[in-house]
């Protein structure tokens, strides 16, 4: 069996964590740890969904603009 070879952007060094990443993670944990009653879990889930969508927002808008322009060309 061949050994696994990993290729990362850290070029074999420790990738480490960036301070803004740690701060955002800490804020997320603090928000989720607060007793929020029945809406606490919903707020935590909404925050996670917001982070997921925000990371792909530019791509989504670009694809929608491309499809709209192609639609206008065909009309």
N, CA, C, O and CB atoms as a CASP TS submission, in Angstrom:
PFRMAT TS
TARGET T0000
AUTHOR 0000-0000-0000
METHOD Language model
MODEL 1
PARENT N/A
ATOM      1  N   UNK     1       0.838  -1.174   0.000  1.00  0.00           N
ATOM      2  CA  UNK     1       0.000   0.000   0.000  1.00  0.00           C
ATOM      3  C   UNK     1       0.886   1.242   0.000  1.00  0.00           C
ATOM      4  O   UNK     1       1.864   1.311   0.745  1.00  0.00           O
ATOM      5  CB  UNK     1      -0.955  -0.005   1.213  1.00  0.00           C
ATOM      6  N   UNK     2       0.543   2.225  -0.838  1.00  0.00           N
ATOM      7  CA  UNK     2       1.343   3.440  -0.944  1.00  0.00           C
ATOM      8  C   UNK     2       1.024   4.406   0.193  1.00  0.00           C
ATOM      9  O   UNK     2      -0.131   4.524   0.602  1.00  0.00           O
ATOM     10  CB  UNK     2       1.105   4.117  -2.295  1.00  0.00           C
ATOM     11  N   UNK     3       2.043   5.099   0.705  1.00  0.00           N
ATOM     12  CA  UNK     3       1.770   6.076   1.765  1.00  0.00           C
ATOM     13  C   UNK     3       0.977   7.267   1.214  1.00  0.00           C
ATOM     14  O   UNK     3       1.130   7.647   0.054  1.00  0.00           O
ATOM     15  CB  UNK     3       3.093   6.564   2.404  1.00  0.00           C
ATOM     16  N   UNK     4       0.131   7.844   2.066  1.00  0.00           N
ATOM     17  CA  UNK     4      -0.654   9.001   1.672  1.00  0.00           C
ATOM     18  C   UNK     4       0.228  10.230   1.618  1.00  0.00           C
ATOM     19  O   UNK     4       1.029  10.471   2.521  1.00  0.00           O
ATOM     20  CB  UNK     4      -1.823   9.222   2.636  1.00  0.00           C
ATOM     21  N   UNK     5       0.081  11.003   0.562  1.00  0.00           N
ATOM     22  CA  UNK     5       0.828  12.248   0.438  1.00  0.00           C
ATOM     23  C   UNK     5      -0.159  13.403   0.510  1.00  0.00           C
ATOM     24  O   UNK     5      -1.140  13.438  -0.232  1.00  0.00           O
ATOM     25  CB  UNK     5       1.649  12.291  -0.891  1.00  0.00           C
ATOM     26  N   UNK     6       0.102  14.344   1.402  1.00  0.00           N
ATOM     27  CA  UNK     6      -0.783  15.473   1.568  1.00  0.00           C
ATOM     28  C   UNK     6      -0.181  16.694   0.907  1.00  0.00           C
ATOM     29  O   UNK     6       1.025  16.924   0.993  1.00  0.00           O
ATOM     30  CB  UNK     6      -1.059  15.737   3.045  1.00  0.00           C
ATOM     31  N   UNK     7      -0.997  17.457   0.264  1.00  0.00           N
ATOM     32  CA  UNK     7      -0.556  18.703  -0.352  1.00  0.00           C
ATOM     33  C   UNK     7      -1.418  19.827   0.216  1.00  0.00           C
ATOM     34  O   UNK     7      -2.625  19.869  -0.018  1.00  0.00           O
ATOM     35  CB  UNK     7      -0.656  18.640  -1.923  1.00  0.00           C
ATOM     36  N   UNK     8      -0.797  20.731   0.958  1.00  0.00           N
ATOM     37  CA  UNK     8      -1.549  21.831   1.553  1.00  0.00           C
ATOM     38  C   UNK     8      -0.914  23.152   1.177  1.00  0.00           C
ATOM     39  O   UNK     8       0.200  23.201   0.655  1.00  0.00           O
ATOM     40  CB  UNK     8      -1.621  21.686   3.079  1.00  0.00           C
ATOM     41  N   UNK     9      -1.640  24.220   1.449  1.00  0.00           N
ATOM     42  CA  UNK     9      -1.119  25.548   1.152  1.00  0.00           C
ATOM     43  C   UNK     9      -0.070  25.986   2.160  1.00  0.00           C
ATOM     44  O   UNK     9       0.574  27.015   1.959  1.00  0.00           O
ATOM     45  CB  UNK     9      -2.247  26.553   1.118  1.00  0.00           C
ATOM     46  N   UNK    10       0.119  25.236   3.235  1.00  0.00           N
ATOM     47  CA  UNK    10       1.127  25.605   4.223  1.00  0.00           C
ATOM     48  C   UNK    10       2.489  25.013   3.873  1.00  0.00           C
ATOM     49  O   UNK    10       3.460  25.214   4.603  1.00  0.00           O
ATOM     50  CB  UNK    10       0.697  25.145   5.614  1.00  0.00           C
ATOM     51  N   UNK    11       2.564  24.284   2.761  1.00  0.00           N
ATOM     52  CA  UNK    11       3.807  23.713   2.257  1.00  0.00           C
ATOM     53  C   UNK    11       4.550  22.900   3.308  1.00  0.00           C
ATOM     54  O   UNK    11       5.760  23.043   3.482  1.00  0.00           O
ATOM     55  CB  UNK    11       4.701  24.808   1.744  1.00  0.00           C
ATOM     56  N   UNK    12       3.811  22.048   4.001  1.00  0.00           N
ATOM     57  CA  UNK    12       4.423  21.141   4.955  1.00  0.00           C
ATOM     58  C   UNK    12       4.596  21.707   6.347  1.00  0.00           C
ATOM     59  O   UNK    12       4.911  20.965   7.277  1.00  0.00           O
ATOM     60  CB  UNK    12       5.727  20.719   4.450  1.00  0.00           C
ATOM     61  N   UNK    13       4.398  23.017   6.515  1.00  0.00           N
ATOM     62  CA  UNK    13       4.525  23.626   7.832  1.00  0.00           C
ATOM     63  C   UNK    13       3.195  23.601   8.571  1.00  0.00           C
ATOM     64  O   UNK    13       2.190  23.126   8.041  1.00  0.00           O
ATOM     65  CB  UNK    13       5.035  25.061   7.711  1.00  0.00           C
ATOM     66  N   UNK    14       3.193  24.107   9.782  1.00  0.00           N
ATOM     67  CA  UNK    14       1.980  24.183  10.572  1.00  0.00           C
ATOM     68  C   UNK    14       1.113  25.306  10.028  1.00  0.00           C
ATOM     69  O   UNK    14       1.562  26.448   9.938  1.00  0.00           O
ATOM     70  CB  UNK    14       2.301  24.403  12.072  1.00  0.00           C
ATOM     71  N   UNK    15      -0.126  24.992   9.662  1.00  0.00           N
ATOM     72  CA  UNK    15      -1.021  26.001   9.103  1.00  0.00           C
ATOM     73  C   UNK    15      -1.425  27.028  10.152  1.00  0.00           C
ATOM     74  O   UNK    15      -1.589  28.207   9.836  1.00  0.00           O
ATOM     75  CB  UNK    15      -2.263  25.340   8.516  1.00  0.00           C
ATOM     76  N   UNK    16      -1.583  26.597  11.375  1.00  0.00           N
ATOM     77  CA  UNK    16      -1.915  27.519  12.460  1.00  0.00           C
ATOM     78  C   UNK    16      -3.312  28.106  12.315  1.00  0.00           C
ATOM     79  O   UNK    16      -4.005  27.861  11.328  1.00  0.00           O
ATOM     80  CB  UNK    16      -0.900  28.637  12.517  1.00  0.00           C
ATOM     81  N   UNK    17      -3.706  28.866  13.294  1.00  0.00           N
ATOM     82  CA  UNK    17      -4.997  29.532  13.277  1.00  0.00           C
ATOM     83  C   UNK    17      -4.784  31.035  13.296  1.00  0.00           C
ATOM     84  O   UNK    17      -3.879  31.534  13.965  1.00  0.00           O
ATOM     85  CB  UNK    17      -5.868  29.086  14.471  1.00  0.00           C
ATOM     86  N   UNK    18      -5.607  31.743  12.572  1.00  0.00           N
ATOM     87  CA  UNK    18      -5.526  33.188  12.549  1.00  0.00           C
ATOM     88  C   UNK    18      -6.377  33.771  13.669  1.00  0.00           C
ATOM     89  O   UNK    18      -7.398  33.196  14.047  1.00  0.00           O
ATOM     90  CB  UNK    18      -5.970  33.736  11.186  1.00  0.00           C
ATOM     91  N   UNK    19      -5.954  34.909  14.193  1.00  0.00           N
ATOM     92  CA  UNK    19      -6.664  35.534  15.305  1.00  0.00           C
ATOM     93  C   UNK    19      -8.124  35.845  14.960  1.00  0.00           C
ATOM     94  O   UNK    19      -8.996  35.587  15.790  1.00  0.00           O
ATOM     95  CB  UNK    19      -5.952  36.810  15.720  1.00  0.00           C
ATOM     96  N   UNK    20      -8.436  36.392  13.763  1.00  0.00           N
ATOM     97  CA  UNK    20      -9.846  36.646  13.450  1.00  0.00           C
ATOM     98  C   UNK    20     -10.687  35.362  13.423  1.00  0.00           C
ATOM     99  O   UNK    20     -11.860  35.386  13.795  1.00  0.00           O
ATOM    100  CB  UNK    20      -9.954  37.353  12.108  1.00  0.00           C
ATOM    101  N   UNK    21     -10.101  34.258  12.990  1.00  0.00           N
ATOM    102  CA  UNK    21     -10.819  32.989  12.987  1.00  0.00           C
ATOM    103  C   UNK    21     -11.153  32.555  14.406  1.00  0.00           C
ATOM    104  O   UNK    21     -12.264  32.101  14.680  1.00  0.00           O
ATOM    105  CB  UNK    21      -9.996  31.908  12.283  1.00  0.00           C
ATOM    106  N   UNK    22     -10.185  32.698  15.307  1.00  0.00           N
ATOM    107  CA  UNK    22     -10.415  32.324  16.697  1.00  0.00           C
ATOM    108  C   UNK    22     -11.450  33.230  17.357  1.00  0.00           C
ATOM    109  O   UNK    22     -12.265  32.762  18.151  1.00  0.00           O
ATOM    110  CB  UNK    22      -9.109  32.372  17.476  1.00  0.00           C
ATOM    111  N   UNK    23     -11.422  34.527  17.032  1.00  0.00           N
ATOM    112  CA  UNK    23     -12.386  35.453  17.599  1.00  0.00           C
ATOM    113  C   UNK    23     -13.800  35.136  17.114  1.00  0.00           C
ATOM    114  O   UNK    23     -14.746  35.163  17.902  1.00  0.00           O
ATOM    115  CB  UNK    23     -12.012  36.891  17.242  1.00  0.00           C
ATOM    116  N   UNK    24     -13.948  34.837  15.821  1.00  0.00           N
ATOM    117  CA  UNK    24     -15.262  34.502  15.281  1.00  0.00           C
ATOM    118  C   UNK    24     -15.786  33.209  15.891  1.00  0.00           C
ATOM    119  O   UNK    24     -16.972  33.098  16.203  1.00  0.00           O
ATOM    120  CB  UNK    24     -15.199  34.380  13.757  1.00  0.00           C
ATOM    121  N   UNK    25     -14.907  32.240  16.059  1.00  0.00           N
ATOM    122  CA  UNK    25     -15.316  30.981  16.671  1.00  0.00           C
ATOM    123  C   UNK    25     -15.738  31.188  18.119  1.00  0.00           C
ATOM    124  O   UNK    25     -16.736  30.626  18.568  1.00  0.00           O
ATOM    125  CB  UNK    25     -14.185  29.959  16.595  1.00  0.00           C
ATOM    126  N   UNK    26     -14.975  31.997  18.846  1.00  0.00           N
ATOM    127  CA  UNK    26     -15.326  32.296  20.231  1.00  0.00           C
ATOM    128  C   UNK    26     -16.659  33.021  20.343  1.00  0.00           C
ATOM    129  O   UNK    26     -17.449  32.734  21.242  1.00  0.00           O
ATOM    130  CB  UNK    26     -14.239  33.127  20.872  1.00  0.00           C
ATOM    131  N   UNK    27     -16.915  33.969  19.425  1.00  0.00           N
ATOM    132  CA  UNK    27     -18.188  34.683  19.432  1.00  0.00           C
ATOM    133  C   UNK    27     -19.345  33.736  19.130  1.00  0.00           C
ATOM    134  O   UNK    27     -20.415  33.844  19.729  1.00  0.00           O
ATOM    135  CB  UNK    27     -18.163  35.829  18.415  1.00  0.00           C
ATOM    136  N   UNK    28     -19.129  32.813  18.205  1.00  0.00           N
ATOM    137  CA  UNK    28     -20.168  31.838  17.861  1.00  0.00           C
ATOM    138  C   UNK    28     -20.472  30.930  19.050  1.00  0.00           C
ATOM    139  O   UNK    28     -21.634  30.668  19.359  1.00  0.00           O
ATOM    140  CB  UNK    28     -19.738  30.995  16.646  1.00  0.00           C
ATOM    141  N   UNK    29     -19.420  30.452  19.713  1.00  0.00           N
ATOM    142  CA  UNK    29     -19.625  29.595  20.884  1.00  0.00           C
ATOM    143  C   UNK    29     -20.330  30.357  22.004  1.00  0.00           C
ATOM    144  O   UNK    29     -21.195  29.804  22.683  1.00  0.00           O
ATOM    145  CB  UNK    29     -18.282  29.044  21.386  1.00  0.00           C
ATOM    146  N   UNK    30     -19.964  31.616  22.195  1.00  0.00           N
ATOM    147  CA  UNK    30     -20.597  32.420  23.238  1.00  0.00           C
ATOM    148  C   UNK    30     -22.074  32.625  22.939  1.00  0.00           C
ATOM    149  O   UNK    30     -22.911  32.588  23.841  1.00  0.00           O
ATOM    150  CB  UNK    30     -19.893  33.773  23.376  1.00  0.00           C
ATOM    151  N   UNK    31     -22.389  32.842  21.668  1.00  0.00           N
ATOM    152  CA  UNK    31     -23.784  33.037  21.274  1.00  0.00           C
ATOM    153  C   UNK    31     -24.579  31.756  21.488  1.00  0.00           C
ATOM    154  O   UNK    31     -25.705  31.801  21.983  1.00  0.00           O
ATOM    155  CB  UNK    31     -23.877  33.484  19.803  1.00  0.00           C
ATOM    156  N   UNK    32     -24.015  30.639  21.126  1.00  0.00           N
ATOM    157  CA  UNK    32     -24.722  29.367  21.256  1.00  0.00           C
ATOM    158  C   UNK    32     -24.804  28.900  22.711  1.00  0.00           C
ATOM    159  O   UNK    32     -25.718  28.156  23.068  1.00  0.00           O
ATOM    160  CB  UNK    32     -24.037  28.302  20.411  1.00  0.00           C
ATOM    161  N   UNK    33     -23.865  29.325  23.546  1.00  0.00           N
ATOM    162  CA  UNK    33     -23.856  28.881  24.937  1.00  0.00           C
ATOM    163  C   UNK    33     -24.832  29.671  25.800  1.00  0.00           C
ATOM    164  O   UNK    33     -25.247  29.195  26.857  1.00  0.00           O
ATOM    165  CB  UNK    33     -22.459  28.997  25.507  1.00  0.00           C
ATOM    166  N   UNK    34     -25.203  30.876  25.361  1.00  0.00           N
ATOM    167  CA  UNK    34     -26.146  31.688  26.123  1.00  0.00           C
ATOM    168  C   UNK    34     -27.495  30.998  26.197  1.00  0.00           C
ATOM    169  O   UNK    34     -27.967  30.434  25.209  1.00  0.00           O
ATOM    170  CB  UNK    34     -26.293  33.082  25.498  1.00  0.00           C
ATOM    171  N   UNK    35     -28.106  31.042  27.353  1.00  0.00           N
ATOM    172  CA  UNK    35     -29.460  30.481  27.421  1.00  0.00           C
ATOM    173  C   UNK    35     -30.411  31.380  26.640  1.00  0.00           C
ATOM    174  O   UNK    35     -30.648  32.524  27.029  1.00  0.00           O
ATOM    175  CB  UNK    35     -29.935  30.331  28.902  1.00  0.00           C
ATOM    176  N   UNK    36     -30.941  30.878  25.568  1.00  0.00           N
ATOM    177  CA  UNK    36     -31.786  31.698  24.715  1.00  0.00           C
ATOM    178  C   UNK    36     -33.231  31.276  24.725  1.00  0.00           C
ATOM    179  O   UNK    36     -33.994  31.674  23.845  1.00  0.00           O
ATOM    180  CB  UNK    36     -31.278  31.669  23.325  1.00  0.00           C
ATOM    181  N   UNK    37     -33.625  30.491  25.682  1.00  0.00           N
ATOM    182  CA  UNK    37     -35.003  30.028  25.704  1.00  0.00           C
ATOM    183  C   UNK    37     -35.278  29.125  24.514  1.00  0.00           C
ATOM    184  O   UNK    37     -34.419  28.362  24.073  1.00  0.00           O
ATOM    185  CB  UNK    37     -35.970  31.212  25.710  1.00  0.00           C
ATOM    186  N   UNK    38     -36.493  29.233  24.010  1.00  0.00           N
ATOM    187  CA  UNK    38     -36.805  28.351  22.882  1.00  0.00           C
ATOM    188  C   UNK    38     -36.232  28.844  21.566  1.00  0.00           C
ATOM    189  O   UNK    38     -36.160  28.078  20.605  1.00  0.00           O
ATOM    190  CB  UNK    38     -38.292  28.200  22.748  1.00  0.00           C
ATOM    191  N   UNK    39     -35.819  30.112  21.498  1.00  0.00           N
ATOM    192  CA  UNK    39     -35.265  30.640  20.253  1.00  0.00           C
ATOM    193  C   UNK    39     -33.749  30.563  20.194  1.00  0.00           C
ATOM    194  O   UNK    39     -33.157  30.956  19.188  1.00  0.00           O
ATOM    195  CB  UNK    39     -35.697  32.062  20.069  1.00  0.00           C
ATOM    196  N   UNK    40     -33.112  30.073  21.233  1.00  0.00           N
ATOM    197  CA  UNK    40     -31.652  30.001  21.247  1.00  0.00           C
ATOM    198  C   UNK    40     -31.102  29.092  20.169  1.00  0.00           C
ATOM    199  O   UNK    40     -30.142  29.451  19.487  1.00  0.00           O
ATOM    200  CB  UNK    40     -31.173  29.530  22.587  1.00  0.00           C
ATOM    201  N   UNK    41     -31.697  27.917  20.004  1.00  0.00           N
ATOM    202  CA  UNK    41     -31.228  26.980  18.979  1.00  0.00           C
ATOM    203  C   UNK    41     -31.500  27.515  17.586  1.00  0.00           C
ATOM    204  O   UNK    41     -30.705  27.305  16.670  1.00  0.00           O
ATOM    205  CB  UNK    41     -31.895  25.616  19.153  1.00  0.00           C
ATOM    206  N   UNK    42     -32.625  28.210  17.420  1.00  0.00           N
ATOM    207  CA  UNK    42     -32.962  28.783  16.111  1.00  0.00           C
ATOM    208  C   UNK    42     -31.959  29.871  15.749  1.00  0.00           C
ATOM    209  O   UNK    42     -31.508  29.950  14.606  1.00  0.00           O
ATOM    210  CB  UNK    42     -34.405  29.356  16.112  1.00  0.00           C
ATOM    211  N   UNK    43     -31.612  30.710  16.724  1.00  0.00           N
ATOM    212  CA  UNK    43     -30.642  31.775  16.468  1.00  0.00           C
ATOM    213  C   UNK    43     -29.279  31.200  16.106  1.00  0.00           C
ATOM    214  O   UNK    43     -28.615  31.705  15.201  1.00  0.00           O
ATOM    215  CB  UNK    43     -30.518  32.689  17.690  1.00  0.00           C
ATOM    216  N   UNK    44     -28.859  30.155  16.800  1.00  0.00           N
ATOM    217  CA  UNK    44     -27.572  29.528  16.521  1.00  0.00           C
ATOM    218  C   UNK    44     -27.577  28.914  15.122  1.00  0.00           C
ATOM    219  O   UNK    44     -26.604  29.049  14.381  1.00  0.00           O
ATOM    220  CB  UNK    44     -27.250  28.453  17.582  1.00  0.00           C
ATOM    221  N   UNK    45     -28.658  28.247  14.762  1.00  0.00           N
ATOM    222  CA  UNK    45     -28.761  27.662  13.427  1.00  0.00           C
ATOM    223  C   UNK    45     -28.791  28.721  12.341  1.00  0.00           C
ATOM    224  O   UNK    45     -28.185  28.552  11.283  1.00  0.00           O
ATOM    225  CB  UNK    45     -29.999  26.799  13.330  1.00  0.00           C
ATOM    226  N   UNK    46     -29.503  29.827  12.606  1.00  0.00           N
ATOM    227  CA  UNK    46     -29.556  30.919  11.632  1.00  0.00           C
ATOM    228  C   UNK    46     -28.183  31.547  11.435  1.00  0.00           C
ATOM    229  O   UNK    46     -27.822  31.923  10.320  1.00  0.00           O
ATOM    230  CB  UNK    46     -30.559  31.986  12.079  1.00  0.00           C
ATOM    231  N   UNK    47     -27.428  31.659  12.504  1.00  0.00           N
ATOM    232  CA  UNK    47     -26.083  32.219  12.396  1.00  0.00           C
ATOM    233  C   UNK    47     -25.182  31.299  11.571  1.00  0.00           C
ATOM    234  O   UNK    47     -24.392  31.779  10.757  1.00  0.00           O
ATOM    235  CB  UNK    47     -25.478  32.444  13.797  1.00  0.00           C
ATOM    236  N   UNK    48     -25.290  30.009  11.769  1.00  0.00           N
ATOM    237  CA  UNK    48     -24.494  29.055  10.990  1.00  0.00           C
ATOM    238  C   UNK    48     -24.896  29.090   9.527  1.00  0.00           C
ATOM    239  O   UNK    48     -24.033  29.045   8.650  1.00  0.00           O
ATOM    240  CB  UNK    48     -24.654  27.633  11.546  1.00  0.00           C
ATOM    241  N   UNK    49     -26.206  29.172   9.242  1.00  0.00           N
ATOM    242  CA  UNK    49     -26.682  29.243   7.864  1.00  0.00           C
ATOM    243  C   UNK    49     -26.225  30.534   7.200  1.00  0.00           C
ATOM    244  O   UNK    49     -25.850  30.538   6.028  1.00  0.00           O
ATOM    245  CB  UNK    49     -28.208  29.136   7.817  1.00  0.00           C
ATOM    246  N   UNK    50     -26.258  31.624   7.948  1.00  0.00           N
ATOM    247  CA  UNK    50     -25.795  32.909   7.416  1.00  0.00           C
ATOM    248  C   UNK    50     -24.328  32.835   7.001  1.00  0.00           C
ATOM    249  O   UNK    50     -23.958  33.348   5.945  1.00  0.00           O
ATOM    250  CB  UNK    50     -25.992  34.021   8.456  1.00  0.00           C
ATOM    251  N   UNK    51     -23.494  32.205   7.819  1.00  0.00           N
ATOM    252  CA  UNK    51     -22.081  32.051   7.475  1.00  0.00           C
ATOM    253  C   UNK    51     -21.889  31.202   6.235  1.00  0.00           C
ATOM    254  O   UNK    51     -21.001  31.476   5.428  1.00  0.00           O
ATOM    255  CB  UNK    51     -21.323  31.440   8.631  1.00  0.00           C
ATOM    256  N   UNK    52     -22.701  30.186   6.075  1.00  0.00           N
ATOM    257  CA  UNK    52     -22.606  29.313   4.902  1.00  0.00           C
ATOM    258  C   UNK    52     -23.000  30.060   3.637  1.00  0.00           C
ATOM    259  O   UNK    52     -22.308  29.975   2.622  1.00  0.00           O
ATOM    260  CB  UNK    52     -23.493  28.074   5.079  1.00  0.00           C
ATOM    261  N   UNK    53     -24.109  30.793   3.692  1.00  0.00           N
ATOM    262  CA  UNK    53     -24.596  31.520   2.513  1.00  0.00           C
ATOM    263  C   UNK    53     -23.667  32.682   2.179  1.00  0.00           C
ATOM    264  O   UNK    53     -23.387  32.931   1.006  1.00  0.00           O
ATOM    265  CB  UNK    53     -26.031  32.038   2.748  1.00  0.00           C
ATOM    266  N   UNK    54     -23.192  33.386   3.182  1.00  0.00           N
ATOM    267  CA  UNK    54     -22.335  34.542   2.955  1.00  0.00           C
ATOM    268  C   UNK    54     -21.051  34.159   2.239  1.00  0.00           C
ATOM    269  O   UNK    54     -20.537  34.933   1.432  1.00  0.00           O
ATOM    270  CB  UNK    54     -22.010  35.220   4.269  1.00  0.00           C
ATOM    271  N   UNK    55     -20.532  32.984   2.524  1.00  0.00           N
ATOM    272  CA  UNK    55     -19.307  32.537   1.869  1.00  0.00           C
ATOM    273  C   UNK    55     -19.485  32.267   0.388  1.00  0.00           C
ATOM    274  O   UNK    55     -18.510  32.252  -0.362  1.00  0.00           O
ATOM    275  CB  UNK    55     -18.799  31.304   2.536  1.00  0.00           C
ATOM    276  N   UNK    56     -20.726  32.053  -0.042  1.00  0.00           N
ATOM    277  CA  UNK    56     -20.996  31.759  -1.445  1.00  0.00           C
ATOM    278  C   UNK    56     -21.859  32.831  -2.107  1.00  0.00           C
ATOM    279  O   UNK    56     -22.384  32.617  -3.200  1.00  0.00           O
ATOM    280  CB  UNK    56     -21.672  30.410  -1.569  1.00  0.00           C
ATOM    281  N   UNK    57     -22.007  33.974  -1.457  1.00  0.00           N
ATOM    282  CA  UNK    57     -22.884  35.023  -1.950  1.00  0.00           C
ATOM    283  C   UNK    57     -22.395  35.599  -3.270  1.00  0.00           C
ATOM    284  O   UNK    57     -23.190  35.761  -4.196  1.00  0.00           O
ATOM    285  CB  UNK    57     -23.005  36.121  -0.922  1.00  0.00           C
ATOM    286  N   UNK    58     -21.129  35.908  -3.378  1.00  0.00           N
ATOM    287  CA  UNK    58     -20.590  36.507  -4.596  1.00  0.00           C
ATOM    288  C   UNK    58     -20.735  35.553  -5.770  1.00  0.00           C
ATOM    289  O   UNK    58     -21.101  35.971  -6.869  1.00  0.00           O
ATOM    290  CB  UNK    58     -19.118  36.893  -4.404  1.00  0.00           C
ATOM    291  N   UNK    59     -20.454  34.286  -5.551  1.00  0.00           N
ATOM    292  CA  UNK    59     -20.592  33.294  -6.613  1.00  0.00           C
ATOM    293  C   UNK    59     -22.043  33.169  -7.041  1.00  0.00           C
ATOM    294  O   UNK    59     -22.330  33.092  -8.235  1.00  0.00           O
ATOM    295  CB  UNK    59     -20.056  31.935  -6.157  1.00  0.00           C
ATOM    296  N   UNK    60     -22.959  33.148  -6.087  1.00  0.00           N
ATOM    297  CA  UNK    60     -24.374  33.041  -6.405  1.00  0.00           C
ATOM    298  C   UNK    60     -24.850  34.241  -7.209  1.00  0.00           C
ATOM    299  O   UNK    60     -25.560  34.078  -8.201  1.00  0.00           O
ATOM    300  CB  UNK    60     -25.192  32.905  -5.131  1.00  0.00           C
ATOM    301  N   UNK    61     -24.472  35.435  -6.797  1.00  0.00           N
ATOM    302  CA  UNK    61     -24.872  36.647  -7.520  1.00  0.00           C
ATOM    303  C   UNK    61     -24.273  36.649  -8.922  1.00  0.00           C
ATOM    304  O   UNK    61     -24.949  37.040  -9.873  1.00  0.00           O
ATOM    305  CB  UNK    61     -24.433  37.912  -6.749  1.00  0.00           C
ATOM    306  N   UNK    62     -23.039  36.228  -9.070  1.00  0.00           N
ATOM    307  CA  UNK    62     -22.404  36.196 -10.391  1.00  0.00           C
ATOM    308  C   UNK    62     -23.109  35.204 -11.315  1.00  0.00           C
ATOM    309  O   UNK    62     -23.337  35.502 -12.487  1.00  0.00           O
ATOM    310  CB  UNK    62     -20.916  35.828 -10.261  1.00  0.00           C
ATOM    311  N   UNK    63     -23.448  34.048 -10.801  1.00  0.00           N
ATOM    312  CA  UNK    63     -24.140  33.045 -11.622  1.00  0.00           C
ATOM    313  C   UNK    63     -25.531  33.549 -12.010  1.00  0.00           C
ATOM    314  O   UNK    63     -25.946  33.382 -13.157  1.00  0.00           O
ATOM    315  CB  UNK    63     -24.248  31.692 -10.861  1.00  0.00           C
ATOM    316  N   UNK    64     -26.248  34.154 -11.083  1.00  0.00           N
ATOM    317  CA  UNK    64     -27.570  34.690 -11.394  1.00  0.00           C
ATOM    318  C   UNK    64     -27.492  35.816 -12.430  1.00  0.00           C
ATOM    319  O   UNK    64     -28.346  35.900 -13.313  1.00  0.00           O
ATOM    320  CB  UNK    64     -28.243  35.198 -10.119  1.00  0.00           C
ATOM    321  N   UNK    65     -26.488  36.672 -12.330  1.00  0.00           N
ATOM    322  CA  UNK    65     -26.313  37.744 -13.313  1.00  0.00           C
ATOM    323  C   UNK    65     -25.995  37.168 -14.685  1.00  0.00           C
ATOM    324  O   UNK    65     -26.502  37.661 -15.693  1.00  0.00           O
ATOM    325  CB  UNK    65     -25.200  38.706 -12.873  1.00  0.00           C
ATOM    326  N   UNK    66     -25.170  36.142 -14.738  1.00  0.00           N
ATOM    327  CA  UNK    66     -24.846  35.501 -16.003  1.00  0.00           C
ATOM    328  C   UNK    66     -26.084  34.869 -16.630  1.00  0.00           C
ATOM    329  O   UNK    66     -26.318  35.014 -17.830  1.00  0.00           O
ATOM    330  CB  UNK    66     -23.760  34.448 -15.800  1.00  0.00           C
ATOM    331  N   UNK    67     -26.871  34.175 -15.826  1.00  0.00           N
ATOM    332  CA  UNK    67     -28.095  33.550 -16.336  1.00  0.00           C
ATOM    333  C   UNK    67     -29.103  34.602 -16.801  1.00  0.00           C
ATOM    334  O   UNK    67     -29.778  34.404 -17.811  1.00  0.00           O
ATOM    335  CB  UNK    67     -28.728  32.660 -15.258  1.00  0.00           C
ATOM    336  N   UNK    68     -29.209  35.704 -16.084  1.00  0.00           N
ATOM    337  CA  UNK    68     -30.121  36.771 -16.490  1.00  0.00           C
ATOM    338  C   UNK    68     -29.677  37.396 -17.796  1.00  0.00           C
ATOM    339  O   UNK    68     -30.507  37.670 -18.663  1.00  0.00           O
ATOM    340  CB  UNK    68     -30.214  37.840 -15.405  1.00  0.00           C
ATOM    341  N   UNK    69     -28.393  37.625 -17.953  1.00  0.00           N
ATOM    342  CA  UNK    69     -27.907  38.216 -19.215  1.00  0.00           C
ATOM    343  C   UNK    69     -28.087  37.243 -20.385  1.00  0.00           C
ATOM    344  O   UNK    69     -28.402  37.670 -21.496  1.00  0.00           O
ATOM    345  CB  UNK    69     -26.416  38.614 -19.085  1.00  0.00           C
ATOM    346  N   UNK    70     -27.893  35.960 -20.151  1.00  0.00           N
ATOM    347  CA  UNK    70     -28.139  34.982 -21.218  1.00  0.00           C
ATOM    348  C   UNK    70     -29.627  34.930 -21.554  1.00  0.00           C
ATOM    349  O   UNK    70     -29.995  34.784 -22.720  1.00  0.00           O
ATOM    350  CB  UNK    70     -27.634  33.578 -20.801  1.00  0.00           C
ATOM    351  N   UNK    71     -30.470  35.047 -20.554  1.00  0.00           N
ATOM    352  CA  UNK    71     -31.905  35.060 -20.784  1.00  0.00           C
ATOM    353  C   UNK    71     -32.328  36.273 -21.604  1.00  0.00           C
ATOM    354  O   UNK    71     -33.191  36.155 -22.474  1.00  0.00           O
ATOM    355  CB  UNK    71     -32.647  35.042 -19.459  1.00  0.00           C
ATOM    356  N   UNK    72     -31.735  37.438 -21.343  1.00  0.00           N
ATOM    357  CA  UNK    72     -32.046  38.645 -22.113  1.00  0.00           C
ATOM    358  C   UNK    72     -31.568  38.516 -23.556  1.00  0.00           C
ATOM    359  O   UNK    72     -32.207  39.038 -24.470  1.00  0.00           O
ATOM    360  CB  UNK    72     -31.407  39.875 -21.457  1.00  0.00           C
ATOM    361  N   UNK    73     -30.454  37.828 -23.766  1.00  0.00           N
ATOM    362  CA  UNK    73     -29.952  37.642 -25.130  1.00  0.00           C
ATOM    363  C   UNK    73     -30.864  36.740 -25.949  1.00  0.00           C
ATOM    364  O   UNK    73     -30.996  36.910 -27.161  1.00  0.00           O
ATOM    365  CB  UNK    73     -28.546  37.061 -25.099  1.00  0.00           C
ATOM    366  N   UNK    74     -31.486  35.788 -25.284  1.00  0.00           N
ATOM    367  CA  UNK    74     -32.349  34.840 -25.989  1.00  0.00           C
ATOM    368  C   UNK    74     -33.733  35.398 -26.264  1.00  0.00           C
ATOM    369  O   UNK    74     -34.455  34.881 -27.116  1.00  0.00           O
ATOM    370  CB  UNK    74     -32.472  33.568 -25.196  1.00  0.00           C
ATOM    371  N   UNK    75     -34.108  36.454 -25.546  1.00  0.00           N
ATOM    372  CA  UNK    75     -35.456  37.033 -25.733  1.00  0.00           C
ATOM    373  C   UNK    75     -35.489  37.924 -26.888  1.00  0.00           C
ATOM    374  O   UNK    75     -36.534  38.498 -27.196  1.00  0.00           O
ATOM    375  CB  UNK    75     -35.911  37.783 -24.525  1.00  0.00           C
TER
END
